[in-house]
């Protein structure tokens, strides 16, 4: 579950940045290096699970880090360093502690966070994932690493990462199997689409509030704050805040505004709306009433002096509220955001995934998360084989021994692979590996599997063809059997069941009922009885179709209305009913064969 911790960082900044946020699938991060603010993940786990899941932060860390590794992402976890005093109250709030001014309370909250970090460090060491201790704020160090190009992006819920110089920030991280994604924000989009720069964001932090200044300037909303930033048109708005306290011209304007006489809500000139309706407005040159939203500037002392300065009226209103805080303009907060350039990065530091140690993870998982040994091996061993395939130059176990089958997993061709490992001989070690990785390290194993698969397919096709041939071909019957069946068919006597008072035309129609089933019935001249010709009998006995006989269909004589036909009876000289029902869906030849148990 994703916890939208929008309160982290600058208040309301994520709402302001929402138009430029882009939802991207996690696999888009493949091949990149990301810096991760570990404290944010810990806060999310504590908020979402609380005490319902034993050490949820470790469980969350394990599965999220595993997912990134499986996608080919190199994570670099950044641990919190010494927090500035400015942020101490916010740390206590995030850890669900009461904000108490005593040093003892502060030390206890920080000690708890330190203990959690140490447990996370042990788990990361077991998984072989690199981590680094930040000199100060974790999100500040992540942003600085992103700024100098050590990492491609940073994952954090703190919106003030951009104030520290981050170029790409990823948030709302989720590993849901159906929709694993992050929301991506870039500093380029902030500049091009929102017309804001880093200094503007710092000014917003002072007005709206941030981790170092939770309340900001009370009574100033986000719309007013944004309007002021855009009105100033200054590359460094917080420098303008300093002038509010030092510039005599600004203070003079401020005091003039305090003594400002009433102004009309219609034309905005000196005088009330009521006065203008009665006696008119001199600035609008109206003897009665005024011109709404007049283009003529107000000629009062305050507005005349304001037009001659580079200040705006909105500043004066915000200044009045800002002066209620004696620490304004909060230079210490500004310097905190601008000071990360003091960090140093050694070129000797390498960010690489090391081979996971299953024993270290096993000890941590069984002791802290109460996981079973089999479950730990099931989850960690695939990471070990992935590392083995990712870094094939590294010698040693485990070794792939057999490919069981191929399949598709999340649209990627994979092989179900069997492994052997001397340390875990008692366990069946089977994983699913990406085909492109396995082909590089075990090409002979792939060739052997594909060859055996092809051979097996050829054999199956041969067996299928043989079975099809046997289905449609029958061994010839003995001559005696054929002659006996033919004689029985030709000796069949066709007798219609006559209806009471049926006319001759209907009787003829009843005889024709045998023709649609493929029986070409003829009538003997001597007896006038219907008879099956010998040629028809031979074809029926051999299961063939007599192509020489034209197909005939029953046609109801026009003089007769359709009637319900009775069932004709086929009789033989020796048996009363050799075939019980000529209307059976089976061809006559098959029914004869069934009757006498003969295979043709």
GUNU-133310 format. One record per residue: x, y, z of N, C-alpha, C in turn; residue in one letter. Coordinates in steps of 0.2 Angstrom, whole numbers, plus 2048, in hexadecimal, padded with zeros to 3 digits. Layout:
N
XYZXYZXYZa
...
***
This chain:
600
8047FA800800800800804806800x
80380B7FC8068117FB803816800x
80881980480681F809808825806x
80382A804804830801806835806x
80C83580880F83980E81084080Bx
80B84480980C84A80680E85080Bx
80E84E811810853816818853817x
81B84F81482284F814825854810x
82A85881282D85E80E82886480Ex
82886780882486E80881D86C808x
81987080C81286F80C80F871806x
80A86C80380686D7FD80A86D7F7x
81186C7F781586C7F18138667ECx
8118607EF81085B7EB80985C7E7x
8058607EA7FE8627E78008677E1x
80586B7E28078707DD80A86D7D8x
80E8677D98128647D480E85E7D0x
80885D7D38048577D08038587C8x
80285E7C580185E7BE80785B7BAx
80D85B7BD8138597B98158517BBx
81184E7C08138487C28108437BDx
81583E7BB8148397B68148327B9x
80F82E7B880F8277BB8138237B6x
8188207B881C81B7B481D8147B7x
81D80F7B381E8087B68258077B9x
8268037BE82C8027C18318007BCx
82F7FC7B78347F97B28387FE7AEx
8358047AE83880A7AA83E80C7AEx
83F80A7B484580C7B884B8077B7x
84A8027B384F7FD7B18558007AFx
85B7FE7B18618007AF8648077B2x
8608097B78618107BA86480E7C1x
8678147C48698137CB8648197CFx
8618177D485D81B7D885F81C7DFx
85F8227E28608237E985A8237EDx
85981F7F285381E7F68548217FDx
84F8257FF84F82880584C82380Ax
85081F80E84D81981284881B817x
84982181A84582381F83E82481Dx
83D826817836827814832820814x
83681B812833814811831812818x
83681381D83481182482E815827x
82D81B82582781F82782181C824x
82181B81E81C81881A81981181Ex
81E80D81F81D80682281A807829x
81D80C82D81A80D834813810834x
81281482F80B81782E80681282Cx
80780E827803809824801803828x
80780082B8067FA82E8067FB836x
80980083980980184080C7FA843x
8097F884880B7F284C8077EC84Ax
8047EC8448007E68428057E183Ex
80A7E483B80F7DF8388167E083Cx
8197DA83E81F7DB8418257DE83Dx
8277E383F82D7E783C82B7E7834x
8267EB8338237EC82C8287F0828x
82C7F482B8317F88278367F3824x
8387ED82783D7E882483A7E581Fx
8337E28208307DF81B82F7E3814x
82D7E981582C7EE8108327EF80Cx
8387F081083E7F180D8417EB809x
8407E580B8427DF80883E7DE801x
8387DF8018347DE7FB8357E37F6x
8357E97F88367EF7F383D7EF7F0x
8427ED7F48497ED7F284A7E77EDx
8477E17EF8477DC7EA8447DD7E3x
83E7E17E383B7E27DD83F7E77D9x
8437EC7DC8477F07D884D7EC7D5x
8507E77D98557E37D68537DF7D0x
84D7DC7D184A7D87CC8497DC7C5x
8487E27C68467E67C084D7E97BDx
8537E77C08597EA7BD85A7F17C0x
8587F37C58597FA7C885E7F97CEx
8637FE7CE8687FE7D38668037D8x
8648007DE8628057E48688077E8x
86880D7EA86D8107EF8698137F5x
86980F7FA865812800869817804x
86681D805869822809866822810x
86A82281586882281C86882981Fx
86382A82486383182786A83282Bx
86C83882A87283A82E87083E834x
87484283687284783C86D84C839x
86784C83C86285083A86385783Dx
86285D83986286383C85D865842x
85F86984685A86B84B85386D849x
85487084384E87384084886E83Fx
84A86883E84686283C84485E841x
84685F84784585A84D83E85984Ex
83A85E84E83385D84F83085984Ax
83285A84482F85683F83084E83Fx
83784D841839846842834842847x
83384684D82F843852828842850x
82584684C81E84584981E83F844x
82383E84082383983B82483283Fx
82783284582882C84882282B84Dx
81D82F84D81782E85181882F858x
81D83485981F83686081C83D862x
81B83E86881984586A81F84986Ax
81E84F86882385486782485786Ex
82985587182B85787883285B878x
83286187B83886587A83E86287Ex
83D85D88284385B886848857881x
84E85888385385487F85384D87Fx
85084B88584F84388684B840881x
84584488084084287B843841874x
84784787384A84786C84E84186Bx
85284087085783B86F85483486Fx
84E83387284B82C87284882B86Bx
84583086884283086184882E85Cx
84D83285D85383185885682A859x
85682785F85982186185581B85Dx
84E81C85D84A81785A84B817853x
84B81D85084D81D84885481A847x
85881B84B85F81884A85F81184Bx
85B80E84F85A80785085780484Ax
85280784784F80484185380483Bx
85780A83B85C80A835861805836x
86480383C8697FE83C8667F783Ax
85F7F683C85C7EF83985C7EF832x
85A7F582F85A7F58288607F4824x
8667F782786C7F682586F7EF825x
86D7EB82A86F7E482A86B7E0824x
8657E28238617DF81E8647E1817x
8667E78168687E980F86F7E680Ex
8737E581487A7E28138797DB811x
8747D78148727D08128707D080Ax
86D7D580886A7D58018707D77FCx
8757DA7FF87B7DC7FA8797E37F7x
8747E77FA8727ED7F78767F37FBx
8797F77F787D7FD7FA8798027FDx
87C80580387980A80687E80F808x
87C81580A88181A80C87E81E811x
88282181688082581B88082C819x
87A83081A87A83781887D83B81Dx
88184081C88484582187E848824x
87884982187384D82486C84A822x
86884E81F86184B81D862846817x
85E84181785F83C81285D83E80Bx
85784280B85484480585984A802x
85C84D80686185280486784F800x
86984A80386F84680086D8427FAx
8678407FA86483C7F48648427EEx
8618487F086184D7EB86784F7E8x
86C84F7ED8738527EA87684C7E6x
8758467E88788407E38758417DCx
86E8427DC86B8437D686D8497D2x
86F84E7D68718547D28788547CFx
87C8507D288384F7CF8848497CBx
87E8467CA87E8407C58808397C7x
8818397CE8838327D187D82D7D0x
87782F7D187182B7D086C82F7CBx
86882B7C886482D7C285D8317C5x
85B82F7CB8558317CE8568307D6x
8518327DA8508317E184982F7E3x
84882A7E78428287E984182B7F0x
83C8307F183A8337F78338357F7x
8318367FD82A8397FE82B841800x
83184380183284A80383284E7FDx
82E8537FD82D8577F783385C7F7x
83785D7FD83C8627FD8428607FAx
84285A7F78488577F384A85C7EDx
84485F7EA8468647E584986A7E7x
84886C7EE84B8727F08528707F2x
85486A7F385B8687F485F8677EDx
85B8687E785F8677E185D8617DDx
85885D7DF8578577DB8548587D4x
8568547D08548557C984E8507C7x
84E84A7CA8488457C98468427CFx
8408437D183E8407D783883B7D6x
8388357D98338307D883082F7DFx
82982F7DF82582E7E581F8297E4x
81C8287E98168237E981881C7E6x
81D81A7E98208137E781C80E7E9x
81A8097E48168037E58187FE7E1x
8187F87E481A7F27E18147ED7DFx
80E7F07DF8097EC7DE80A7E87D7x
8087E17D780A7DD7D28067DF7CBx
8007E27CC7FC7E47C67FE7EB7C4x
8017EF7C88027F67C78087F97CAx
80E7F67C98147F87CD8167FF7C9x
8178047CD81880B7CA81B8107CFx
81D8157CC81F81B7D081C8217CDx
81C8277D081A82D7CD8208317CCx
8228337C68288377C582783E7C4x
82C8427C782C8497C783384B7C4x
8338507C083A8537BE83A85A7BFx
84085D7C08418647C18408677BBx
8428647B58418687AF83A8697AEx
8358657B082E8667AF82C86C7B4x
82F86C7B982D8717BE82F8787BBx
8358797B883787F7B58338817AFx
83287C7AA82F87D7A482787E7A4x
82487A7A981C8797A981987E7AEx
81D87E7B481A8827B981E8897BAx
82388A7B78278917B78298927BEx
82C88D7C182F88D7C883688B7C8x
83A88E7CC84188B7CC8428897D4x
8488877D584A8857DC84988A7E1x
84B8917DF84A8967E48438977E5x
83F8977E08388987E18358927E6x
83788C7E58358877EA8378887F1x
83D88B7F283F88C7F983B8927FCx
8398977F883589C7FA82E8997FCx
82B8957F88258917F982588E800x
82B88B80182C88780882C88C80Ex
82E89280D82E897812827899814x
82389A80E81C89D80F818897811x
81889180E81388C80F815888815x
81C88781681E88381C82187D819x
82687A81D82A87481B82C870822x
83086B82183386882783686C82Cx
83987182983D87682E83987C830x
83387D82D82F88282F82888082Ex
82587C83281F87883181987D830x
81988383381388783281488C82Dx
81A88E82A81A892825818899827x
81589D8238128A382480A8A2825x
8088A282B8018A082D7FC8A5829x
7F78A28267F28A68237F38A781Bx
7F88A48197FA8A58127F989E80Ex
7F489E80A7F38988067F7896800x
7F78907FE7FB88E7F87FA8937F2x
7F48957F17F28997EB7F58A07EBx
7F58A37F17F88A97F37FF8A97F2x
8028A47F58098A37F580C8A27EEx
80889E7EA80B89D7E380A8A47DFx
8048A77E08038AE7DD8098B37DFx
80B8B37E58118B77E78178B57E3x
8198AF7E381F8AD7E081F8AF7D8x
8198AE7D58198B07CE8198B87CDx
8168BB7D28168C27D181D8C67D2x
8218C37D68278C57D882C8C57D2x
82B8C07CE8308BF7C88378C07C9x
8398BD7CF8408BE7D18438B77D1x
8498B67CF84C8AF7CF84D8AD7D6x
84E8B17DB84F8AF7E284A8B37E6x
8448B07E783E8B47EA8408B57F2x
8448B07F58458B07FC84A8B67FDx
84E8B97F88528BF7F984D8C57FAx
8478C47F78438CA7F78408CA7FEx
83F8C480283D8C48098428C880Dx
8488C880C84D8CB81084C8D380Fx
84A8D58098498DC8088438DF80Cx
83E8DA80D8388DC81183A8DF818x
8408DC81B8428DE8228478E4822x
84A8E581C8508EA81C84E8F0818x
84A8F08138498F580E8448FA811x
84690181284290681583C908810x
83D907809837909805832904806x
8338FD80782E8F880882A8FA80Ex
82E8FB81482B8FD81A82690381Ax
82890881682490E81581E90C811x
81E90880C81890580981490280Dx
8178FE8128138FA81680F8FE81Bx
81290381E80E90882280990C81Fx
80A90E8188059118147FF90D813x
8009068127FB9028117F7901818x
7FA90281D7F69018247F1907824x
7F390D8227EF9138227EB91481Cx
7EB90F8187E79108117E0911812x
7DD91780F7D69188107D291380Cx
7CB91380D7C790E8097C890F802x
7C790A7FE7C890A7F77C19067F4x
7BF9097EE7B99067EB7BA8FF7E9x
7B68FA7EA7B68F37E87B58F37E0x
7B28F87DD7B18F87D67B68FA7D2x
7B89007D37BE9037CE7C49037D2x
7C59017D87CB9017DC7CE9087DDx
7CB90D7DD7CD9147DE7CB9167E5x
7CF91B7E77CD91D7EE7C69207EFx
7C391E7F57BC91F7F67B89197F6x
7B39197FA7AF9137FB7AA9127F5x
7A790C7F47A390B7EE79C90F7EFx
79A9107F67949147F779591C7F5x
79B91E7F779D9257F579D9267EEx
7A09217EA7A09227E37999227E0x
79591E7E278E91E7E078A9247E1x
78C9287E678992E7E878C9347E4x
7929357E579693B7E279B9397DDx
79B9337DA79F9327D57A79307D7x
7AB92F7D27B292E7D37B69327CFx
7BB9367D27BF93B7CE7C49377C9x
7C79317CC7CC92D7C87C892A7C2x
7C29287C27BE9267BD7BB92B7B8x
7BB9327BB7B89377B87B19367B7x
7AD9347BC7A69337BC7A39377C2x
79E93B7C079A93F7C579693A7C9x
7949357C77909307CB7929297C9x
7939257CE79591E7CD79D91E7CBx
79F9187C97A69177C77A69127C1x
7AC9117BE7AD90C7B97B09067BCx
7AD9007BC7B08FA7BF7B68F87BCx
7BB8F67C07C28F47BE7C58F97B9x
7C58FF7BB7C79047B77CF9037B6x
7D09057AF7D79057AD7DC90B7B0x
7D89107B37DC9157B57DF9147BCx
7E59157BD7E89137C37E69187C9x
7E69157CF7E49197D57E991E7D6x
7E79247D87EC92A7D97ED92B7E1x
7EB9267E57ED9277EC7F49277EDx
7F69297F37FD9297F58019227F5x
7FD91D7F88009167F88019137F1x
7FC9147ED7FC9107E78019147E2x
80291B7E380691E7DF80E91C7E1x
80F91B7E781691A7EA8179127E8x
81290E7E88139077E78149067DFx
81190A7DB8139097D481A90B7D2x
81D9107D68249127D582990D7D8x
8279087DC82B9037DF82B8FD7DBx
82F8F87DD82F8F27D982C8EC7DEx
8288EF7E28248EA7E781D8E97E4x
8198E47E78128E37E580E8E37EBx
8088E57EA8038E57F08028DF7F4x
8038D97F08028D27F38088D17F9x
80E8D47F78138D37FC8128D6803x
80F8DC80380D8E08098088DC80Dx
8038D880A7FF8D480E8028CE811x
8078CB80D80A8C581080F8C7815x
8128CD8148178D08198148D1820x
80E8D382080B8D582680A8CE82Ax
8098C98278088C282A80F8BF82Cx
8148C082881A8BD82981E8C082Fx
81C8C78308208CA83581E8C883Cx
8188C483D8168C184381B8BC846x
81F8B98418258B584382B8B8843x
82E8B98498358BD84983B8BA845x
83A8B48448408B184083F8B2839x
83A8B58368398B682F83F8BB82Dx
8428B98278418B58218448AE822x
8468AB8288488A582884E8A3824x
8538A78258598A682185C89F822x
85C89C82885E89682A85B890826x
85589182485188C82085488C819x
85589281785789381085E89080Fx
86289181486988F813869887814x
86588481886487D81886387A811x
85E87D80D85D87A80786387C802x
86688180386C8837FE872880800x
87387D80587A87B80887C873806x
87886F80387A8688018808687FDx
88286D7F988886D7F588E86C7F9x
88E86C80089386B804895863804x
89085F8028928588028978567FDx
89B8517FE8A084E7FA89F8477F8x
8A18457F28A083F7F08A783C7EDx
8A98367F08AF8337EE8AE82F7E8x
8B382F7E38B282B7DD8B48247DFx
8B78237E48B881C7E68B28187E9x
8AD81B7EA8A78187EC8A38157E6x
8A280F7E689F80B7E18988097E3x
89380A7DF88C8087E088B8027DCx
88B7FC7DF88A7F67DC8867F17E0x
8837ED7DD87F7E77E18847E27E2x
8857E07E88897DA7EA8857D47EBx
8897CE7EB8857C87EC8817C77F3x
87B7C67F28777C57F987A7BF7FDx
87A7C080387C7BB8088757B880Bx
8737B280986D7AF80C86D7AE813x
8737AD8168737AB81D8727B2821x
8747B781F8737BE82286C7BF822x
8697BF81C8627C081C85E7BB820x
8607B582085C7B082485C7B282Bx
8627B482E8627B583585E7BB836x
85E7C083285A7C78338527C5832x
8517C182D8497C082C8467BC831x
84A7B78338477B28388477B583Fx
84C7BA84184C7BD8488477C3848x
8477C78438437CD84383C7CD840x
83B7C983B8357C98378317C2839x
8347BD83C8317B783E8307B3837x
8347B38328337B082C8367A882Dx
8337A482983579D82983B79C825x
83F79782684579782284479581Bx
83F79181983D78F81283B79580Fx
8377998128347A080F83A7A480Dx
83F7A58128457A98108487A780Ax
84A7A180A84E79E80484A79F7FEx
84379E7FE83F79F7F883F7A67F6x
8407AB7FA8407B27F88477B57F6x
84C7B27FA8537B57F98577B17F3x
8557AB7F28597A77ED8597AA7E6x
8527AC7E48527AF7DD8567B57DDx
8577B97E285C7BF7E28637BD7E1x
8657B77E486C7B57E386D7B27DCx
8687AF7D98697AC7D28697B27CDx
8657B77CF8657BD7CB86C7C17CBx
86E7C17D18757C47D187A7C07CDx
87A7BA7CE87E7B57CA87E7B67C3x
8787B77C08777B87B98797C07B7x
8787C47BC8797CB7BA8817CC7BAx
8847C97BE88C7CA7BF88F7C37BDx
88F7C17B78917BA7B58997B97B6x
89D7BE7B78A47BD7B88A57BB7BFx
8A17BB7C48A27B97CA8A17B17CAx
8A67AE7CD8A67A77CD8A37A47D3x
8A179E7D389E79A7D98977987D8x
8947957DD88E7937DD8897997DFx
8827977DD87F7917DA8807917D3x
87F78B7D087F7897C98797877C6x
8777897C08717877BD8737807BAx
86E77B7BB86F7747B986A7727B4x
8647757B485F7727AF85A7787AEx
8577787A885277C7A684C7787A6x
84777A7AA8417757AA83C7777A5x
83A77E7A483578079F83678779Dx
83478A79883479179682D794797x
82C79A79982679D79A8267A5799x
8217A879A8217B079A81F7B27A1x
8237B77A48217BA7AA8217C17A9x
81B7C47AA81B7CC7A981D7CE7A2x
81C7CA79D81E7CB7968257CA794x
8297C77998307C57988317BE797x
8347BC7928367B479283A7B2797x
8387AD79B83C7AA7A083D7A37A0x
8427A07A38437997A48427977ABx
83F7927AC83E78F7B384578A7B4x
84978C7B88507897B98517867BFx
8547807BF85677D7C585E77E7C6x
85F77F7CD8667817CF86877C7D4x
86F77C7D58727787DA87777C7DEx
87777B7E487B77F7E987C77B7EFx
88377A7F08857757F58837777FCx
88277E7FD88078080487877E805x
87477D80086D77B80186B7757FDx
86F7707FE86E76A7FA8677677FCx
86576880285E765804858768801x
85976E7FE8537727FB8537727F4x
84D7717F184C7727EA84C7797E8x
85177B7E48537827E28507837DBx
84B7867DA8487877D384678F7D3x
8487927CD8467997CC84479A7C5x
8417A07C483F7A27BD8447A87BCx
8487A77B684D7AC7B484C7AE7ADx
84D7B57AC84C7B87A68517B57A1x
84E7B479B8517B07958577B4793x
8577BA79385D7BE7908637BE795x
8617BD79C8677BC7A086A7B57A0x
8657B07A08687A97A086B7A779Ax
86A7AA79486D7A978E8747AB78Ex
8767B079287D7B37928817AF796x
87E7AC79B8837A87A08837A179Fx
87D79E79D87C79779B87A795794x
87D79778F87B79678887A78F787x
87F78B78987E78378787878078Ax
87678379087078079486A782790x
86A78878D86478A789864786782x
86A78577F86A78177986777A77Ax
86A77777F868770781860770782x
85D775786856775787852776781x
85477B77D85077C777851776772x
85677377285776D76D85376776Fx
85276677684E761778847762778x
84576977883E76B77783C76A770x
84176C76B83F76B76483E763763x
84375F76584275876483C755767x
83A75776D83475577082E75776Cx
82E75D76982876076582875C75Ex
82D75A75B82D75675582A74F756x
82C74C75C82974675E82174675Fx
81F74B76281874C76481474D75Dx
81775175881475275281374C74Ex
81974774F81874174B81373C74Ex
81373C75580E73875880773B757x
8067417567FF7447557FD74274Dx
8027437498007417427FE739741x
80273574580072E7457FA72C748x
7F873074D7F172F7517EC73174Cx
7ED7377487E87397447E773473Ex
7EC73173C7EC72C7367E8726738x
7E972473E7E671E7417DE71F742x
7DD7257437D67277447D272773Ex
7D57297387D17297327D272472Dx
7D671F72F7D771972B7D571272Fx
7D270E72C7D070772F7D370172Bx
7D56FC72E7D86F672B7D26F3727x
7D46F17217CF6EE71C7CC6E8720x
7C56E771F7C26E17217C36DB71Dx
7C26D571F7C36CF71B7BE6CF715x
7BF6CB7107BA6CB70A7B46C870Dx
7B46C37117AE6C07137AA6C5717x
7AD6C971B7A96CE71F7A66D371Ax
7A96D57157A66DA7117A16D770Dx
7A26D170A79C6CE7077966CD70Bx
7976CB7117916CA71678E6D0717x
7916D571878E6DC71A78A6DE714x
78E6DE70E78A6E07077846DC706x
7846D670777E6D27067796D470Bx
77B6D57117766D77167726DE714x
7776E27127746E971076F6E870Ax
7716E570576D6E46FF7676E0700x
7676DC7057616D870775C6DB70Bx
75E6E170D7596E57127536E770Ex
74E6E67117476E770E7446EE712x
7436F370D7416F97107396F9710x
7366FA71572F6FA71672D70171Ax
72970571672670B71A72170971Ex
72070D72371A70C728714710725x
70F70D72370A71171F705714724x
70371A7236FE71D7276F771B725x
6F271C7296EB71A7276E971F722x
6E671C71D6E37217186E8725714x
6EF7237146F47277116F372770Ax
6F372C7066F372C6FE6FA7296FCx
6FA7286F57007256F270672A6F2x
7047306F17097356F170D7356F7x
70A7356FD70D73570371172F704x
70F7297027137237027197236FFx
7197266F971F7276F572472C6F9x
7217316FC725736700729732706x
72572D70972872A70E72E72570Cx
72E72370673371F703739723702x
73872970073D72E6FE741730705x
73E72F70A74173171174872E712x
74972870E75072570F75572870Bx
75472C70675972F70275D734705x
75B73970976073E70C76573B710x
76573571376A73271776F72E713x
76F72F70C77472D708772726705x
76C72470576A71D70376771E6FCx
76A71C6F776771D6F07627176EFx
75C7186F17577126F07547116E9x
75470B6E775170A6E074B7056E2x
7477046DD7417006DD7426FA6D8x
7416F46DA7416EE6D673B6EE6D1x
73C6ED6CB7376ED6C67326E76C8x
7356E16CA7306DC6CA72C6DC6D0x
72F6DE6D672A6DF6DC7286E66DEx
72C6EB6DB72A6F26DD72C6F46E4x
7306EF6E77336F16EE7396F56EDx
73A6FA6F27406FE6F27466F96F4x
74C6FA6F17526F66F27586FA6F2x
75D6F86F67646FC6F67686F86F0x
76A6FC6EB76F6F96E67756F66E9x
7786F26E677E6EF6E87846F46E8x
7846F86E478A6FE6E47897026EAx
7837046EC7827076F27847036F8x
7826FD6F87846F86FE78C6F86FEx
78F6F76F97976F76F979A6FD6FCx
7977036FA79A7096FD79870A704x
79270870679070870D794703711x
7966FD70F7996F87137A16FB714x
7A46FE70F7AB70070F7AB707712x
7A670A7147A67117177A8716713x
7A671570C7A871A7077A171E705x
7A272370179C7266FE79C7256F6x
7967236F47957226ED7947286E9x
79A72A6E679A7316E37967306DCx
79572A6DA79172A6D378A72B6D4x
78772A6DA78072B6DB77F7326DDx
77A7356D977973C6DA77573D6E1x
7777436E47737446EB76C7466E9x
7687436ED7617456EC75E7476F3x
75A74C6F375674E6F974F74D6F8x
74C74C6FE74574B6FE7417526FDx
73C7516F87387576F67317556F8x
72E7596FC7277586FE7227596F8x
71E7546F571A7566EF71575C6F1x
7147606EC7107666ED7097656EFx
70775F6ED70075D6EF6FF75B6F6x
70575A6F970475770070775C705x
70375D70B70676171070B75D714x
71076071771575D71B712759721x
71475372271174E72771774C72Bx
71574A73171A74773671C740733x
72273F73172473872E725733733x
72272D73272372773672A725735x
72C72173A73371E739733718735x
73771872F73771272B73B70C72Fx
73970672D73C7007307406FD72Ax
7466FB72C74A6F772774A6EF72Ax
7486EB7267476E472874C6E0723x
74D6DA7267516D572274E6CE722x
74F6CA71D74C6C471D74D6C0723x
7536C17267556BC72C7546C0733x
7546C67337536CA73974D6CF739x
7496CF73E7446D473E7466DB73Ex
74B6DD74274D6E47427556E4742x
7586E473C7606E573C7626EC73Ex
75E6F173C7606F873E7596FB741x
75A6FD7477546FF74B751706748x
75670A74675371174475771473Fx
75571473975871773375971E734x
75672273975672973A75C72B73Ex
76072674076672774576B72C741x
76E73074577373574277973173Fx
77A72B74178072773E77F725737x
78472573278372372C78171C72Cx
77D71972777B71372678170E727x
78670F72378C70A72378E70972Bx
78F70F72E79170E73578C70A73Ax
78670B73878170773C78170073Bx
7826FE7357836F77337896F4736x
78E6F87367946F57397946F4740x
7906F974478F6F874B78B6F274Cx
7866F17487816EC7497856E5749x
7896E474478D6DE7437946DE746x
7966E374979C6E374C7A26E2748x
7A16E57427A76E573D7AA6EC73Cx
7B16EC73C7B56F273B7B76F2734x
7B66F77307B86F87297BE6FC729x
***
